[in-house]
Amino acid sequence: MARILFVDDDPFTLETLTKAVQIFGHQALLASNGAQALEVALREIPDLIMTDMRLPDMDGLSLVKCFKKEINLTQIPVVMLSASPEIDVAEIAQSAGVKAFVNKPIRLQALLDVIARYTS
């Protein structure tokens, strides 16, 4: 069982992701903004972090930089979620240390593949 922190300001997205991973035996940790995500990540030390690119208090890249500054979080893989079709966004995210970039809406198989790849 993996513990996955989902960071998104859309409650429907968080609910959908939670239900999807729980079906497959994983635990969802939730945050609706960057500050809350950092707090939850430091307290819970998840196995994987999946964050939206756009958050109300900061962008996803700034959040990734915050994670990389915390010694207890540096080794946790981060996956960026975004509805943005721009290819350069994915490249920028990966250059910031993001392991993968998943387009929204998220297909269930893509979600499961990412979880398997980074929590095995």
Protein Blocks (a to p, Z undefined) as FASTA:
>chain_A
ZZdddddfbfklmmmmmmmmmmnopacdddfbfklmmmmmmmnopabdcddfbdfkbcfk
lmmmmmmmpmklmmpccddddfbfbfklmmmmmmnopabdcdddddfklmmmmmmmmmZZ
